[in-house]
């Protein structure tokens, strides 16, 4: 499927007089190291910065109040997302080099077809806004595509790598139909908007 991609460039944890950053390279990045060195927390922090609801509290997180995530969508379309580590909404700024644009507020909660939330903002950037995916084959129902459907394909944890099942599936029966529909959309560019529900509303 043709379209824009997302490159994660850098995540920075910021506290009073203190900053810690992890810089990524283009392509696949593998974070490795000994146990209890923060690998899982880093993956969870990236997920949190693209719409996850909460971030695990660990002692090393205490000195930091917020995080910044630099994203590159190509063609000089770079953005900086800022969010409190306590959760809530996002501030987003476009930037080119050191010049930053005015901040826009993005809600945490997904709303179909809207770009005033982190999910819709990111989906719009990669050409997937307003898409729907199959939710139930038997009922013919669909659901709004959220960036949460894609995030688990971008940030893969160790357990998912080691699992014998397909990396595209969580293993939860209730979500299998939507997970397969999401992969189909990514491969073909065709969503499930044309499906007519078999449920008759009274």
C-alpha positions as CSV (number, residue, x, y, z in Angstrom):
1,X,0.0,0.0,0.0
2,X,1.4,3.4,-1.0
3,X,1.3,6.2,1.5
4,X,3.3,8.1,4.1
5,X,5.2,6.3,6.8
6,X,6.0,7.3,10.4
7,X,9.6,7.4,11.6
8,X,10.2,7.6,15.3
9,X,13.2,9.9,15.7
10,X,13.7,10.5,19.4
11,X,12.0,10.3,22.8
12,X,13.1,12.6,25.6
13,X,12.1,12.5,29.2
14,X,12.1,15.9,30.8
15,X,12.2,17.0,34.5
16,X,13.4,20.0,36.4
17,X,17.0,20.6,35.2
18,X,17.1,17.0,33.9
19,X,16.7,15.3,30.5
20,X,17.3,11.8,29.1
21,X,16.9,11.0,25.5
22,X,16.9,7.9,23.3
23,X,17.6,8.5,19.6
24,X,16.4,6.1,16.9
25,X,17.6,5.4,13.4
26,X,15.6,4.9,10.3
27,X,14.3,1.4,9.8
28,X,13.9,-1.3,12.5
29,X,15.4,-0.5,15.9
30,X,16.1,-3.3,18.4
31,X,16.5,-2.4,22.0
32,X,18.5,-5.1,23.9
33,X,20.2,-5.4,27.2
34,X,20.2,-7.1,30.6
35,X,17.1,-7.6,32.7
36,X,15.7,-4.6,34.6
37,X,17.5,-2.0,32.4
38,X,14.3,-0.3,31.1
39,X,13.7,-2.0,27.8
40,X,10.0,-2.8,28.5
41,X,9.5,0.7,30.0
42,X,10.9,2.3,26.9
43,X,8.5,0.4,24.6
44,X,5.6,1.3,26.9
45,X,6.7,4.9,26.9
46,X,6.6,5.0,23.1
47,X,3.2,3.4,23.1
48,X,2.1,6.0,25.7
49,X,3.3,8.8,23.4
50,X,1.2,7.6,20.5
51,X,-2.0,7.3,22.4
52,X,-1.6,4.7,25.2
53,X,-3.7,5.6,28.2
54,X,-1.3,5.1,31.1
55,X,2.4,4.7,31.7
56,X,3.8,2.3,34.4
57,X,5.3,4.0,37.4
58,X,8.9,2.9,38.1
59,X,11.4,4.6,40.5
60,X,13.5,5.8,37.6
61,X,10.5,7.8,36.3
62,X,10.1,9.9,39.4
63,X,12.5,12.8,38.4
64,X,10.7,13.4,35.1
65,X,7.4,15.2,34.5
66,X,6.8,14.9,30.8
67,X,8.1,13.4,27.6
68,X,8.7,14.6,24.0
69,X,8.5,12.4,21.0
70,X,9.9,13.5,17.6
71,X,8.1,12.1,14.6
72,X,9.0,12.4,10.9
73,X,6.4,11.8,8.2
74,X,8.7,12.7,5.3
75,X,8.8,15.6,3.0
76,X,9.9,18.1,5.7
77,X,6.8,17.1,7.8
78,X,8.3,16.8,11.3
79,X,6.4,17.0,14.5
80,X,7.1,17.1,18.2
81,X,4.5,15.6,20.6
82,X,4.6,16.6,24.3
83,X,2.7,14.8,27.0
84,X,2.7,14.7,30.8
85,X,3.8,11.4,32.2
86,X,0.7,11.5,34.3
87,X,-1.4,11.1,31.1
88,X,-4.0,13.4,29.6
89,X,-3.9,15.2,26.3
90,X,-1.0,16.1,23.9
91,X,0.6,19.3,22.6
92,X,1.9,18.9,19.0
93,X,4.2,21.3,17.2
94,X,5.5,21.2,13.7
95,X,9.2,21.8,13.4
96,X,11.9,22.2,10.8
97,X,15.4,22.2,12.2
98,X,15.2,24.4,15.3
99,X,12.1,26.4,14.2
100,X,8.9,25.3,15.9
101,X,5.4,26.1,14.9
102,X,2.5,27.0,17.3
103,X,1.3,24.2,19.6
104,X,-2.0,22.5,18.8
105,X,-3.9,20.5,21.5
106,X,-4.7,16.9,20.7
107,X,-7.2,14.9,22.8
108,X,-6.2,11.4,24.0
109,X,-9.6,9.8,23.1
110,X,-10.1,8.6,19.5
111,X,-13.0,10.1,17.5
112,X,-13.8,8.8,14.0
113,X,-12.9,11.2,11.2
114,X,-11.6,14.0,13.5
115,X,-8.0,15.2,13.6
116,X,-8.3,17.0,17.0
117,X,-7.2,13.8,18.8
118,X,-3.8,11.9,18.7
119,X,-5.3,8.9,16.9
120,X,-6.9,11.0,14.1
121,X,-3.9,13.2,13.8
122,X,-1.6,10.3,13.2
123,X,-4.0,8.5,10.9
124,X,-4.4,11.6,8.8
125,X,-0.6,11.9,8.5
126,X,-0.4,8.4,7.0
127,X,-3.5,8.6,4.8
128,X,-5.7,6.3,7.0
129,X,-8.2,8.8,8.4
130,X,-11.9,7.8,8.1
131,X,-11.2,4.1,7.6
132,X,-13.3,1.4,9.1
133,X,-12.4,-2.2,9.9
134,X,-14.5,-5.3,10.2
135,X,-15.5,-6.1,13.8
136,X,-17.9,-9.0,13.5
137,X,-18.3,-11.2,10.4
138,X,-21.5,-12.8,11.6
139,X,-23.2,-9.4,12.3
140,X,-21.5,-7.5,9.5
141,X,-20.5,-4.8,11.9
142,X,-17.5,-2.5,11.5
143,X,-15.5,-0.2,13.9
144,X,-13.6,3.0,13.3
145,X,-9.9,2.4,12.7
146,X,-7.9,3.8,15.6
147,X,-4.2,4.3,15.8
148,X,-4.4,1.9,18.7
149,X,-5.0,-0.8,16.0
150,X,-1.6,0.0,14.5
151,X,0.5,0.9,17.5
152,X,1.1,-2.8,18.5
153,X,2.5,-3.4,14.9
154,X,5.0,-0.6,15.3
155,X,6.2,-1.2,18.9
156,X,6.8,-5.0,19.4
157,X,7.6,-6.3,22.9
158,X,9.9,-9.3,23.6
159,X,7.1,-11.6,24.5
160,X,5.4,-11.0,21.1
161,X,8.7,-11.7,19.3
162,X,9.0,-15.1,21.1
163,X,5.4,-16.1,20.7
164,X,4.7,-19.0,18.2
165,X,1.6,-17.3,16.8
166,X,1.5,-14.6,14.1
167,X,3.0,-11.3,15.2
168,X,-0.1,-9.6,13.7
169,X,-2.4,-11.3,16.3
170,X,-2.7,-10.8,20.0
171,X,-4.1,-14.3,20.6
172,X,-7.4,-12.8,22.0
173,X,-10.3,-14.4,20.2
174,X,-12.6,-11.4,20.6
175,X,-10.2,-9.1,18.6
176,X,-9.0,-11.5,15.9
177,X,-11.4,-10.3,13.2
178,X,-10.4,-6.7,13.7
179,X,-6.7,-7.6,13.8
180,X,-6.9,-9.4,10.4
181,X,-9.0,-6.6,8.9
182,X,-6.3,-4.1,10.0
183,X,-3.5,-6.1,8.3
184,X,-5.6,-6.4,5.2
185,X,-6.1,-2.6,5.1
186,X,-2.3,-2.0,5.5
187,X,-1.5,-4.5,2.7
188,X,-4.3,-3.5,0.2
189,X,-5.4,0.0,1.2
190,X,-9.0,-1.3,1.1
191,X,-11.0,-0.8,4.3
192,X,-14.4,-2.3,5.3
193,X,-16.6,0.8,4.9
194,X,-18.7,-0.9,2.2
195,X,-19.9,-3.6,4.5
196,X,-23.7,-3.4,5.2
197,X,-24.6,-4.5,8.7
198,X,-27.0,-7.4,9.1
199,X,-28.3,-5.9,12.4
200,X,-31.7,-4.3,12.0
201,X,-32.1,-1.2,14.1
202,X,-35.6,-0.7,15.6
